[in-house]
Amino acid sequence: MKTNLTAPILFVTFVLTMETTALEREFNYFLEHQEELVKKYNGRYLVIVEEEVKGDFLTLKNAYEFAIKQFQLGTFLLQKCTPGEEAYTQTYRNRRVSFV
């Protein structure tokens, strides 16, 4: 018996619609100010709270350690500051499902 292991790739896009959360507000701040933030913090990890950069760090670990000591979980955004969409866009591919 011959088995066909070729399966079609299914592309799925997830869209969340809800009220703006604190994290969405902080992410929107990053997007709106990305160009100026990159000029100042390019390549660094930012801690963004209440639409303001509260710290910048060389590593994600250092940014996280600072943020959890200073702010309540769910109230801050950790964001790598780089130009373009690469800092906040990821593509996952799998034979069965692809998230874009």
Biopython code that builds the backbone (N, CA, C, O; Angstrom):
import numpy as np
from Bio.PDB.StructureBuilder import StructureBuilder

atoms = [
    (1, "MET", "N", (0.847, -1.177, 0.000)),
    (1, "MET", "CA", (0.000, 0.000, 0.000)),
    (1, "MET", "C", (0.892, 1.240, 0.000)),
    (1, "MET", "O", (1.768, 1.382, 0.854)),
    (2, "LYS", "N", (0.673, 2.110, -0.932)),
    (2, "LYS", "CA", (1.448, 3.342, -1.060)),
    (2, "LYS", "C", (0.695, 4.477, -0.370)),
    (2, "LYS", "O", (-0.501, 4.669, -0.587)),
    (3, "THR", "N", (1.431, 5.240, 0.482)),
    (3, "THR", "CA", (0.823, 6.344, 1.223)),
    (3, "THR", "C", (1.316, 7.668, 0.656)),
    (3, "THR", "O", (2.509, 7.852, 0.415)),
    (4, "ASN", "N", (0.396, 8.566, 0.452)),
    (4, "ASN", "CA", (0.750, 9.903, -0.025)),
    (4, "ASN", "C", (1.015, 10.792, 1.187)),
    (4, "ASN", "O", (0.093, 11.147, 1.921)),
    (5, "LEU", "N", (2.280, 11.148, 1.387)),
    (5, "LEU", "CA", (2.646, 11.977, 2.537)),
    (5, "LEU", "C", (2.600, 13.467, 2.242)),
    (5, "LEU", "O", (2.885, 14.289, 3.113)),
    (6, "THR", "N", (2.248, 13.807, 1.031)),
    (6, "THR", "CA", (2.172, 15.217, 0.669)),
    (6, "THR", "C", (0.825, 15.769, 1.104)),
    (6, "THR", "O", (-0.231, 15.272, 0.714)),
    (7, "ALA", "N", (0.892, 16.800, 1.915)),
    (7, "ALA", "CA", (-0.344, 17.428, 2.390)),
    (7, "ALA", "C", (-0.338, 18.890, 1.975)),
    (7, "ALA", "O", (0.719, 19.521, 1.981)),
    (8, "PRO", "N", (-1.484, 19.442, 1.616)),
    (8, "PRO", "CA", (-1.531, 20.860, 1.248)),
    (8, "PRO", "C", (-1.220, 21.732, 2.463)),
    (8, "PRO", "O", (-1.529, 21.382, 3.602)),
    (9, "ILE", "N", (-0.609, 22.859, 2.187)),
    (9, "ILE", "CA", (-0.305, 23.812, 3.258)),
    (9, "ILE", "C", (-1.510, 24.719, 3.440)),
    (9, "ILE", "O", (-2.033, 25.287, 2.482)),
    (10, "LEU", "N", (-1.930, 24.840, 4.662)),
    (10, "LEU", "CA", (-3.076, 25.676, 5.009)),
    (10, "LEU", "C", (-2.549, 26.965, 5.631)),
    (10, "LEU", "O", (-1.776, 26.925, 6.588)),
    (11, "PHE", "N", (-2.959, 28.087, 5.098)),
    (11, "PHE", "CA", (-2.546, 29.378, 5.635)),
    (11, "PHE", "C", (-3.668, 29.912, 6.524)),
    (11, "PHE", "O", (-4.822, 30.013, 6.107)),
    (12, "VAL", "N", (-3.308, 30.240, 7.728)),
    (12, "VAL", "CA", (-4.288, 30.720, 8.693)),
    (12, "VAL", "C", (-3.822, 32.068, 9.224)),
    (12, "VAL", "O", (-2.661, 32.225, 9.603)),
    (13, "THR", "N", (-4.701, 33.011, 9.251)),
    (13, "THR", "CA", (-4.407, 34.316, 9.826)),
    (13, "THR", "C", (-5.322, 34.513, 11.020)),
    (13, "THR", "O", (-6.542, 34.384, 10.910)),
    (14, "PHE", "N", (-4.727, 34.825, 12.154)),
    (14, "PHE", "CA", (-5.508, 35.075, 13.345)),
    (14, "PHE", "C", (-5.664, 36.575, 13.532)),
    (14, "PHE", "O", (-4.675, 37.309, 13.540)),
    (15, "VAL", "N", (-6.882, 37.027, 13.678)),
    (15, "VAL", "CA", (-7.155, 38.434, 13.910)),
    (15, "VAL", "C", (-7.941, 38.536, 15.208)),
    (15, "VAL", "O", (-9.010, 37.942, 15.348)),
    (16, "LEU", "N", (-7.408, 39.285, 16.142)),
    (16, "LEU", "CA", (-8.094, 39.463, 17.416)),
    (16, "LEU", "C", (-8.793, 40.809, 17.413)),
    (16, "LEU", "O", (-8.182, 41.841, 17.135)),
    (17, "THR", "N", (-10.060, 40.786, 17.722)),
    (17, "THR", "CA", (-10.798, 42.042, 17.815)),
    (17, "THR", "C", (-11.338, 42.165, 19.232)),
    (17, "THR", "O", (-12.146, 41.348, 19.674)),
    (18, "MET", "N", (-10.890, 43.179, 19.928)),
    (18, "MET", "CA", (-11.346, 43.450, 21.285)),
    (18, "MET", "C", (-10.941, 44.870, 21.632)),
    (18, "MET", "O", (-10.321, 45.569, 20.831)),
    (19, "GLU", "N", (-11.290, 45.275, 22.806)),
    (19, "GLU", "CA", (-10.898, 46.601, 23.245)),
    (19, "GLU", "C", (-9.373, 46.680, 23.308)),
    (19, "GLU", "O", (-8.693, 45.673, 23.503)),
    (20, "THR", "N", (-8.858, 47.874, 23.142)),
    (20, "THR", "CA", (-7.421, 48.060, 23.206)),
    (20, "THR", "C", (-6.920, 47.758, 24.615)),
    (20, "THR", "O", (-7.387, 48.342, 25.593)),
    (21, "THR", "N", (-5.969, 46.842, 24.703)),
    (21, "THR", "CA", (-5.379, 46.501, 25.991)),
    (21, "THR", "C", (-4.157, 47.380, 26.225)),
    (21, "THR", "O", (-3.716, 48.106, 25.333)),
    (22, "ALA", "N", (-3.623, 47.303, 27.429)),
    (22, "ALA", "CA", (-2.427, 48.077, 27.754)),
    (22, "ALA", "C", (-1.284, 47.697, 26.814)),
    (22, "ALA", "O", (-0.552, 48.570, 26.347)),
    (23, "LEU", "N", (-1.127, 46.413, 26.535)),
    (23, "LEU", "CA", (-0.043, 45.976, 25.655)),
    (23, "LEU", "C", (-0.245, 46.477, 24.232)),
    (23, "LEU", "O", (0.718, 46.859, 23.567)),
    (24, "GLU", "N", (-1.475, 46.479, 23.767)),
    (24, "GLU", "CA", (-1.746, 47.009, 22.428)),
    (24, "GLU", "C", (-1.430, 48.502, 22.369)),
    (24, "GLU", "O", (-0.881, 48.994, 21.383)),
    (25, "ARG", "N", (-1.781, 49.206, 23.423)),
    (25, "ARG", "CA", (-1.499, 50.644, 23.478)),
    (25, "ARG", "C", (0.002, 50.892, 23.434)),
    (25, "ARG", "O", (0.464, 51.789, 22.728)),
    (26, "GLU", "N", (0.772, 50.097, 24.190)),
    (26, "GLU", "CA", (2.228, 50.257, 24.198)),
    (26, "GLU", "C", (2.822, 49.884, 22.839)),
    (26, "GLU", "O", (3.744, 50.544, 22.361)),
    (27, "PHE", "N", (2.293, 48.825, 22.217)),
    (27, "PHE", "CA", (2.792, 48.416, 20.907)),
    (27, "PHE", "C", (2.471, 49.475, 19.856)),
    (27, "PHE", "O", (3.303, 49.770, 18.997)),
    (28, "ASN", "N", (1.284, 50.040, 19.920)),
    (28, "ASN", "CA", (0.923, 51.121, 18.991)),
    (28, "ASN", "C", (1.840, 52.333, 19.181)),
    (28, "ASN", "O", (2.214, 52.995, 18.213)),
    (29, "TYR", "N", (2.193, 52.613, 20.425)),
    (29, "TYR", "CA", (3.158, 53.695, 20.694)),
    (29, "TYR", "C", (4.477, 53.387, 19.985)),
    (29, "TYR", "O", (5.051, 54.256, 19.330)),
    (30, "PHE", "N", (4.955, 52.145, 20.117)),
    (30, "PHE", "CA", (6.202, 51.767, 19.453)),
    (30, "PHE", "C", (6.092, 51.962, 17.946)),
    (30, "PHE", "O", (6.989, 52.534, 17.326)),
    (31, "LEU", "N", (5.000, 51.492, 17.355)),
    (31, "LEU", "CA", (4.835, 51.613, 15.903)),
    (31, "LEU", "C", (4.806, 53.070, 15.457)),
    (31, "LEU", "O", (5.436, 53.433, 14.464)),
    (32, "GLU", "N", (4.075, 53.902, 16.191)),
    (32, "GLU", "CA", (3.944, 55.307, 15.825)),
    (32, "GLU", "C", (5.261, 56.083, 15.986)),
    (32, "GLU", "O", (5.475, 57.081, 15.299)),
    (33, "HIS", "N", (6.130, 55.636, 16.876)),
    (33, "HIS", "CA", (7.387, 56.343, 17.155)),
    (33, "HIS", "C", (8.609, 55.524, 16.759)),
    (33, "HIS", "O", (9.730, 55.855, 17.145)),
    (34, "GLN", "N", (8.401, 54.462, 15.994)),
    (34, "GLN", "CA", (9.487, 53.537, 15.679)),
    (34, "GLN", "C", (10.699, 54.245, 15.062)),
    (34, "GLN", "O", (11.835, 53.988, 15.461)),
    (35, "GLU", "N", (10.467, 55.109, 14.120)),
    (35, "GLU", "CA", (11.578, 55.779, 13.431)),
    (35, "GLU", "C", (12.458, 56.563, 14.416)),
    (35, "GLU", "O", (13.682, 56.436, 14.390)),
    (36, "GLU", "N", (11.842, 57.362, 15.271)),
    (36, "GLU", "CA", (12.628, 58.149, 16.227)),
    (36, "GLU", "C", (13.250, 57.264, 17.308)),
    (36, "GLU", "O", (14.354, 57.542, 17.776)),
    (37, "LEU", "N", (12.545, 56.197, 17.709)),
    (37, "LEU", "CA", (13.099, 55.284, 18.702)),
    (37, "LEU", "C", (14.318, 54.549, 18.155)),
    (37, "LEU", "O", (15.297, 54.348, 18.873)),
    (38, "VAL", "N", (14.259, 54.150, 16.895)),
    (38, "VAL", "CA", (15.398, 53.456, 16.276)),
    (38, "VAL", "C", (16.621, 54.366, 16.241)),
    (38, "VAL", "O", (17.742, 53.910, 16.468)),
    (39, "LYS", "N", (16.414, 55.633, 15.960)),
    (39, "LYS", "CA", (17.545, 56.576, 15.939)),
    (39, "LYS", "C", (18.251, 56.634, 17.301)),
    (39, "LYS", "O", (19.466, 56.813, 17.375)),
    (40, "LYS", "N", (17.479, 56.483, 18.357)),
    (40, "LYS", "CA", (18.036, 56.604, 19.707)),
    (40, "LYS", "C", (18.451, 55.261, 20.315)),
    (40, "LYS", "O", (19.448, 55.188, 21.033)),
    (41, "TYR", "N", (17.679, 54.183, 20.026)),
    (41, "TYR", "CA", (17.875, 52.909, 20.726)),
    (41, "TYR", "C", (18.117, 51.714, 19.801)),
    (41, "TYR", "O", (17.903, 50.578, 20.224)),
    (42, "ASN", "N", (18.541, 51.920, 18.593)),
    (42, "ASN", "CA", (18.651, 50.831, 17.613)),
    (42, "ASN", "C", (19.370, 49.599, 18.168)),
    (42, "ASN", "O", (20.485, 49.689, 18.681)),
    (43, "GLY", "N", (18.705, 48.450, 18.054)),
    (43, "GLY", "CA", (19.275, 47.179, 18.479)),
    (43, "GLY", "C", (19.088, 46.851, 19.945)),
    (43, "GLY", "O", (19.450, 45.758, 20.381)),
    (44, "ARG", "N", (18.539, 47.763, 20.706)),
    (44, "ARG", "CA", (18.352, 47.542, 22.144)),
    (44, "ARG", "C", (16.924, 47.070, 22.425)),
    (44, "ARG", "O", (16.027, 47.239, 21.599)),
    (45, "TYR", "N", (16.733, 46.485, 23.589)),
    (45, "TYR", "CA", (15.408, 46.046, 24.039)),
    (45, "TYR", "C", (14.813, 47.134, 24.910)),
    (45, "TYR", "O", (15.431, 47.589, 25.872)),
    (46, "LEU", "N", (13.607, 47.545, 24.561)),
    (46, "LEU", "CA", (12.938, 48.626, 25.276)),
    (46, "LEU", "C", (11.904, 48.078, 26.244)),
    (46, "LEU", "O", (11.248, 47.072, 25.973)),
    (47, "VAL", "N", (11.771, 48.750, 27.369)),
    (47, "VAL", "CA", (10.661, 48.520, 28.292)),
    (47, "VAL", "C", (9.752, 49.728, 28.121)),
    (47, "VAL", "O", (10.134, 50.856, 28.432)),
    (48, "ILE", "N", (8.542, 49.478, 27.624)),
    (48, "ILE", "CA", (7.596, 50.565, 27.356)),
    (48, "ILE", "C", (6.412, 50.428, 28.304)),
    (48, "ILE", "O", (5.773, 49.379, 28.386)),
    (49, "VAL", "N", (6.137, 51.518, 29.019)),
    (49, "VAL", "CA", (5.023, 51.564, 29.974)),
    (49, "VAL", "C", (4.339, 52.909, 29.805)),
    (49, "VAL", "O", (4.994, 53.950, 29.755)),
    (50, "GLU", "N", (3.017, 52.878, 29.720)),
    (50, "GLU", "CA", (2.214, 54.099, 29.600)),
    (50, "GLU", "C", (2.749, 55.006, 28.488)),
    (50, "GLU", "O", (2.904, 56.215, 28.664)),
    (51, "GLU", "N", (3.026, 54.380, 27.335)),
    (51, "GLU", "CA", (3.474, 55.094, 26.142)),
    (51, "GLU", "C", (4.753, 55.898, 26.384)),
    (51, "GLU", "O", (4.902, 57.018, 25.896)),
    (52, "GLU", "N", (5.667, 55.304, 27.146)),
    (52, "GLU", "CA", (6.951, 55.944, 27.442)),
    (52, "GLU", "C", (8.016, 54.862, 27.613)),
    (52, "GLU", "O", (7.755, 53.816, 28.207)),
    (53, "VAL", "N", (9.210, 55.117, 27.091)),
    (53, "VAL", "CA", (10.324, 54.187, 27.277)),
    (53, "VAL", "C", (10.853, 54.373, 28.697)),
    (53, "VAL", "O", (11.324, 55.449, 29.063)),
    (54, "LYS", "N", (10.766, 53.303, 29.490)),
    (54, "LYS", "CA", (11.216, 53.363, 30.884)),
    (54, "LYS", "C", (12.628, 52.812, 31.047)),
    (54, "LYS", "O", (13.264, 53.029, 32.079)),
    (55, "GLY", "N", (13.121, 52.101, 30.032)),
    (55, "GLY", "CA", (14.474, 51.571, 30.096)),
    (55, "GLY", "C", (14.866, 50.967, 28.763)),
    (55, "GLY", "O", (14.006, 50.553, 27.985)),
    (56, "ASP", "N", (16.169, 50.914, 28.498)),
    (56, "ASP", "CA", (16.678, 50.263, 27.291)),
    (56, "ASP", "C", (17.856, 49.385, 27.685)),
    (56, "ASP", "O", (18.684, 49.783, 28.505)),
    (57, "PHE", "N", (17.935, 48.178, 27.100)),
    (57, "PHE", "CA", (18.886, 47.176, 27.534)),
    (57, "PHE", "C", (19.473, 46.432, 26.344)),
    (57, "PHE", "O", (18.851, 46.337, 25.286)),
    (58, "LEU", "N", (20.679, 45.906, 26.532)),
    (58, "LEU", "CA", (21.334, 45.126, 25.475)),
    (58, "LEU", "C", (20.700, 43.757, 25.285)),
    (58, "LEU", "O", (20.712, 43.218, 24.178)),
    (59, "THR", "N", (20.144, 43.188, 26.354)),
    (59, "THR", "CA", (19.562, 41.846, 26.258)),
    (59, "THR", "C", (18.104, 41.843, 26.702)),
    (59, "THR", "O", (17.680, 42.666, 27.513)),
    (60, "LEU", "N", (17.359, 40.909, 26.158)),
    (60, "LEU", "CA", (15.959, 40.729, 26.555)),
    (60, "LEU", "C", (15.878, 40.333, 28.027)),
    (60, "LEU", "O", (14.989, 40.781, 28.751)),
    (61, "LYS", "N", (16.809, 39.492, 28.461)),
    (61, "LYS", "CA", (16.830, 39.049, 29.858)),
    (61, "LYS", "C", (16.959, 40.242, 30.805)),
    (61, "LYS", "O", (16.228, 40.329, 31.791)),
    (62, "ASN", "N", (17.875, 41.155, 30.517)),
    (62, "ASN", "CA", (18.052, 42.327, 31.381)),
    (62, "ASN", "C", (16.818, 43.221, 31.375)),
    (62, "ASN", "O", (16.431, 43.759, 32.412)),
    (63, "ALA", "N", (16.202, 43.380, 30.210)),
    (63, "ALA", "CA", (14.978, 44.189, 30.118)),
    (63, "ALA", "C", (13.864, 43.561, 30.947)),
    (63, "ALA", "O", (13.142, 44.254, 31.664)),
    (64, "TYR", "N", (13.735, 42.246, 30.841)),
    (64, "TYR", "CA", (12.691, 41.540, 31.594)),
    (64, "TYR", "C", (12.929, 41.645, 33.099)),
    (64, "TYR", "O", (12.003, 41.929, 33.860)),
    (65, "GLU", "N", (14.166, 41.417, 33.525)),
    (65, "GLU", "CA", (14.477, 41.488, 34.958)),
    (65, "GLU", "C", (14.186, 42.872, 35.521)),
    (65, "GLU", "O", (13.677, 42.993, 36.635)),
    (66, "PHE", "N", (14.503, 43.908, 34.769)),
    (66, "PHE", "CA", (14.188, 45.279, 35.192)),
    (66, "PHE", "C", (12.674, 45.479, 35.286)),
    (66, "PHE", "O", (12.162, 46.003, 36.275)),
    (67, "ALA", "N", (11.973, 45.052, 34.238)),
    (67, "ALA", "CA", (10.531, 45.307, 34.151)),
    (67, "ALA", "C", (9.754, 44.615, 35.260)),
    (67, "ALA", "O", (8.862, 45.220, 35.854)),
    (68, "ILE", "N", (10.077, 43.356, 35.552)),
    (68, "ILE", "CA", (9.283, 42.650, 36.577)),
    (68, "ILE", "C", (9.540, 43.186, 37.975)),
    (68, "ILE", "O", (8.709, 43.012, 38.867)),
    (69, "LYS", "N", (10.685, 43.838, 38.178)),
    (69, "LYS", "CA", (10.953, 44.458, 39.487)),
    (69, "LYS", "C", (10.232, 45.798, 39.636)),
    (69, "LYS", "O", (9.903, 46.209, 40.748)),
    (70, "GLN", "N", (9.989, 46.469, 38.523)),
    (70, "GLN", "CA", (9.429, 47.816, 38.553)),
    (70, "GLN", "C", (7.921, 47.881, 38.296)),
    (70, "GLN", "O", (7.239, 48.772, 38.802)),
    (71, "PHE", "N", (7.401, 46.925, 37.500)),
    (71, "PHE", "CA", (6.022, 47.040, 37.016)),
    (71, "PHE", "C", (5.280, 45.714, 37.162)),
    (71, "PHE", "O", (5.885, 44.642, 37.197)),
    (72, "GLN", "N", (3.981, 45.813, 37.244)),
    (72, "GLN", "CA", (3.124, 44.635, 37.345)),
    (72, "GLN", "C", (3.080, 43.927, 35.989)),
    (72, "GLN", "O", (3.050, 44.574, 34.942)),
    (73, "LEU", "N", (3.076, 42.581, 36.019)),
    (73, "LEU", "CA", (2.967, 41.818, 34.780)),
    (73, "LEU", "C", (1.718, 42.227, 34.008)),
    (73, "LEU", "O", (0.652, 42.433, 34.588)),
    (74, "GLY", "N", (1.865, 42.339, 32.711)),
    (74, "GLY", "CA", (0.749, 42.735, 31.855)),
    (74, "GLY", "C", (0.636, 44.231, 31.647)),
    (74, "GLY", "O", (-0.230, 44.694, 30.905)),
    (75, "THR", "N", (1.510, 44.995, 32.301)),
    (75, "THR", "CA", (1.435, 46.450, 32.172)),
    (75, "THR", "C", (2.600, 47.028, 31.383)),
    (75, "THR", "O", (2.664, 48.241, 31.181)),
    (76, "PHE", "N", (3.519, 46.184, 30.934)),
    (76, "PHE", "CA", (4.680, 46.679, 30.191)),
    (76, "PHE", "C", (4.876, 45.858, 28.924)),
    (76, "PHE", "O", (4.427, 44.717, 28.820)),
    (77, "LEU", "N", (5.556, 46.469, 27.972)),
    (77, "LEU", "CA", (5.895, 45.811, 26.718)),
    (77, "LEU", "C", (7.405, 45.766, 26.602)),
    (77, "LEU", "O", (8.080, 46.775, 26.808)),
    (78, "LEU", "N", (7.938, 44.595, 26.271)),
    (78, "LEU", "CA", (9.347, 44.440, 25.955)),
    (78, "LEU", "C", (9.435, 44.349, 24.441)),
    (78, "LEU", "O", (8.831, 43.466, 23.832)),
    (79, "GLN", "N", (10.183, 45.257, 23.835)),
    (79, "GLN", "CA", (10.217, 45.334, 22.376)),
    (79, "GLN", "C", (11.638, 45.575, 21.892)),
    (79, "GLN", "O", (12.293, 46.523, 22.326)),
    (80, "LYS", "N", (12.123, 44.712, 20.985)),
    (80, "LYS", "CA", (13.425, 44.975, 20.368)),
    (80, "LYS", "C", (13.255, 46.127, 19.399)),
    (80, "LYS", "O", (12.330, 46.141, 18.588)),
    (81, "CYS", "N", (14.145, 47.079, 19.489)),
    (81, "CYS", "CA", (14.033, 48.301, 18.700)),
    (81, "CYS", "C", (14.917, 48.194, 17.462)),
    (81, "CYS", "O", (16.128, 48.408, 17.529)),
    (82, "THR", "N", (14.305, 47.862, 16.347)),
    (82, "THR", "CA", (14.995, 47.785, 15.066)),
    (82, "THR", "C", (14.082, 48.364, 13.995)),
    (82, "THR", "O", (12.866, 48.418, 14.181)),
    (83, "PRO", "N", (14.658, 48.800, 12.873)),
    (83, "PRO", "CA", (13.808, 49.342, 11.808)),
    (83, "PRO", "C", (13.039, 48.239, 11.103)),
    (83, "PRO", "O", (13.448, 47.079, 11.123)),
    (84, "GLY", "N", (11.934, 48.598, 10.483)),
    (84, "GLY", "CA", (11.148, 47.650, 9.703)),
    (84, "GLY", "C", (10.280, 46.754, 10.552)),
    (84, "GLY", "O", (10.175, 46.933, 11.765)),
    (85, "GLU", "N", (9.658, 45.788, 9.903)),
    (85, "GLU", "CA", (8.707, 44.891, 10.556)),
    (85, "GLU", "C", (9.362, 43.687, 11.220)),
    (85, "GLU", "O", (8.699, 42.977, 11.976)),
    (86, "GLU", "N", (10.643, 43.435, 10.960)),
    (86, "GLU", "CA", (11.291, 42.238, 11.470)),
    (86, "GLU", "C", (11.271, 42.147, 12.994)),
    (86, "GLU", "O", (11.291, 41.048, 13.550)),
    (87, "ALA", "N", (11.233, 43.285, 13.665)),
    (87, "ALA", "CA", (11.245, 43.295, 15.129)),
    (87, "ALA", "C", (9.949, 42.759, 15.725)),
    (87, "ALA", "O", (9.930, 42.327, 16.878)),
    (88, "TYR", "N", (8.882, 42.783, 14.964)),
    (88, "TYR", "CA", (7.597, 42.373, 15.530)),
    (88, "TYR", "C", (6.785, 41.450, 14.634)),
    (88, "TYR", "O", (5.595, 41.249, 14.872)),
    (89, "THR", "N", (7.408, 40.891, 13.614)),
    (89, "THR", "CA", (6.701, 39.982, 12.718)),
    (89, "THR", "C", (7.454, 38.662, 12.665)),
    (89, "THR", "O", (8.673, 38.640, 12.496)),
    (90, "GLN", "N", (6.719, 37.559, 12.810)),
    (90, "GLN", "CA", (7.317, 36.237, 12.692)),
    (90, "GLN", "C", (6.453, 35.397, 11.776)),
    (90, "GLN", "O", (5.227, 35.502, 11.785)),
    (91, "THR", "N", (7.103, 34.568, 10.989)),
    (91, "THR", "CA", (6.391, 33.651, 10.108)),
    (91, "THR", "C", (6.758, 32.238, 10.511)),
    (91, "THR", "O", (7.938, 31.900, 10.608)),
    (92, "TYR", "N", (5.757, 31.418, 10.745)),
    (92, "TYR", "CA", (5.958, 30.015, 11.100)),
    (92, "TYR", "C", (5.404, 29.165, 9.965)),
    (92, "TYR", "O", (4.294, 29.393, 9.484)),
    (93, "ARG", "N", (6.185, 28.193, 9.550)),
    (93, "ARG", "CA", (5.729, 27.297, 8.485)),
    (93, "ARG", "C", (5.792, 25.859, 8.965)),
    (93, "ARG", "O", (6.713, 25.456, 9.677)),
    (94, "ASN", "N", (4.802, 25.109, 8.561)),
    (94, "ASN", "CA", (4.692, 23.717, 8.902)),
    (94, "ASN", "C", (3.976, 23.035, 7.753)),
    (94, "ASN", "O", (3.218, 23.686, 7.034)),
    (95, "ARG", "N", (4.190, 21.770, 7.563)),
    (95, "ARG", "CA", (3.506, 21.066, 6.489)),
    (95, "ARG", "C", (1.989, 21.137, 6.639)),
    (95, "ARG", "O", (1.260, 21.118, 5.647)),
    (96, "ARG", "N", (1.532, 21.218, 7.844)),
    (96, "ARG", "CA", (0.095, 21.182, 8.097)),
    (96, "ARG", "C", (-0.531, 22.575, 8.226)),
    (96, "ARG", "O", (-1.601, 22.835, 7.675)),
    (97, "VAL", "N", (0.138, 23.457, 8.949)),
    (97, "VAL", "CA", (-0.433, 24.780, 9.211)),
    (97, "VAL", "C", (0.683, 25.813, 9.121)),
    (97, "VAL", "O", (1.819, 25.554, 9.518)),
    (98, "SER", "N", (0.348, 26.971, 8.601)),
    (98, "SER", "CA", (1.302, 28.069, 8.561)),
    (98, "SER", "C", (0.646, 29.293, 9.165)),
    (98, "SER", "O", (-0.452, 29.678, 8.764)),
    (99, "PHE", "N", (1.322, 29.910, 10.136)),
    (99, "PHE", "CA", (0.826, 31.133, 10.764)),
    (99, "PHE", "C", (1.610, 32.295, 10.177)),
    (99, "PHE", "O", (2.840, 32.293, 10.227)),
    (100, "VAL", "N", (0.935, 33.273, 9.629)),
    (100, "VAL", "CA", (1.610, 34.418, 9.033)),
    (100, "VAL", "C", (1.165, 35.678, 9.729)),
    (100, "VAL", "O", (1.617, 36.768, 9.380)),
]
sb = StructureBuilder()
sb.init_structure("model")
sb.init_model(0)
sb.init_chain("A")
sb.init_seg("    ")
for serial, (resi, resn, name, xyz) in enumerate(atoms, 1):
    if name == "N":
        sb.init_residue(resn, " ", resi, " ")
    sb.init_atom(name, np.array(xyz, "f"), 0.0, 1.0, " ", f" {name:<3s}", serial, name[0])
structure = sb.get_structure()
